[in-house]
Amino acid sequence: MRSATSYPNRHETFHPIPGLTPFRVSFERRWGYLSFMKTLKTTYMGMELDSPLIVGSCGLTRNIEGVEKCAQAGAGAVVLKSIFEEVIAHETESEISAAEESLWHPEALQYTRAYTRENEVSRYLKLVDETRKKVEIPVIASVHCVSAAAWPDFAKRLESAGAHALELNAFVLPSDPDRTAGQIEQLYGDLAKAVRDRVDIPVALKLGSYFSGLANTARQLSKDGVAALTLFNRFFSTDIDIDSMELKKGPVLSDPGEFILPLRWISLLHGRVDCDLSATTGVHNAATVIKLLLAGATTVQVVSALYKNGVDYITTLNQQLFTWMEEHEFETVDAFRGLLSHAESDNPAAWERVQFMKFSAGVE
Ligand SMILES: Cc1cc2nc3c(=O)[nH]c(=O)nc-3n(C[C@H](O)[C@H](O)[C@H](O)COP(=O)(O)O)c2cc1C
């Protein structure tokens, strides 16, 4: 497996110390920069990152210019904007069985046939190839998928194009009353194995929180060879316009309070799964980054906060994380990662219940 450190000159490159731009080369600043980078260094899915902050898959990582901005601002890695399974299958003309096609909405097939641009697949491969050459941080390609049907061979092509890792945004809305939880969980497992069997680069699975047995599913997936779980995907949601009486899209960007859900689950899963955990959803400030790391996240992904504050906000987050670590005398992220997780607790569910009982009774 290639790692980010295989890049020549990676650590000889001068980046601005966040907050000290424009950068002037001086011994002090070089020393300061090296100390800063040493402190924030993180290993994620076997790759060495200069910061645990990752720009999550979104429009900001859809082209080379966007990715370059993320790298310049100090992102530890980027997840490219996803390519859809339906688009890959459509363009590669893979055979899709009737059973597999049932996972797709007919409108999805119609949409991909009518509206996807020509050569979207080769454009994506080119993006991976060129981005990889342009930036020194790890580039994680992303596929939005609902099955292991027609597309996993494409994973090999992403690897050949130079992707350091893959993140699969896998989502099956459990809306079919005839389908059991076990069947749905099996689908995620099949997907992970199908992709794992084809590539040597690490594979992360980005999941939603709709699982009846989330801890068990997560552990099983980690045993199936998934190198990281990204928790949790924030779904495209539908709202209702009460004036026009039509369906409309719900809020696209997250709110700061939404970090509570990944915080709980990362804290519960840390130490109980055999893979890394990457937190996503609701990360809007450095305090939240720190909380998620204390809960046990290996990396923390940011998206909405960058849409709201600009990509340079990564610099501020890195700097504030660094300052907090200095104040608390932590020399590395590993030194405090997971300190406040439930890893040592025999029965975290019972502990949470007691907290709720105390709150409910007005004791606290
Ligand atoms: C405009 C936009 C586009 C997104 N596109 C993708 C995508 O292509 N693939 C994906 O896995 N997630 C996508 N996401 C979800 C983000 O990666 C992230 O998981 C989610 O926004 C929650 O993080 P946040 O609270 O920091 O925004 C997108 C989010 C936004 C706001």
The ligand as an ORCA input file, in Angstrom:
! r2SCAN-3c Opt
* xyz 0 1
  C     -22.876     20.464     -0.645
  C     -22.555     19.112     -0.078
  C     -22.203     18.073     -0.939
  C     -21.930     16.805     -0.413
  N     -21.568     15.794     -1.271
  C     -21.224     14.575     -0.755
  C     -20.783     13.530     -1.598
  O     -20.694     13.661     -2.833
  N     -20.440     12.356     -1.028
  C     -20.489     12.144      0.323
  O     -20.131     11.062      0.787
  N     -20.924     13.119      1.152
  C     -21.281     14.312      0.647
  N     -21.695     15.312      1.489
  C     -21.779     15.022      2.933
  C     -20.519     15.509      3.664
  O     -19.365     14.790      3.252
  C     -20.653     15.371      5.179
  O     -20.683     14.012      5.549
  C     -21.907     16.041      5.721
  O     -22.089     17.313      5.115
  C     -21.835     16.223      7.225
  O     -20.706     16.967      7.603
  P     -20.817     18.547      7.984
  O     -21.726     18.646      9.142
  O     -19.406     18.941      8.276
  O     -21.379     19.229      6.792
  C     -21.993     16.583      0.988
  C     -22.333     17.645      1.829
  C     -22.614     18.892      1.329
  C     -22.985     19.997      2.262
*
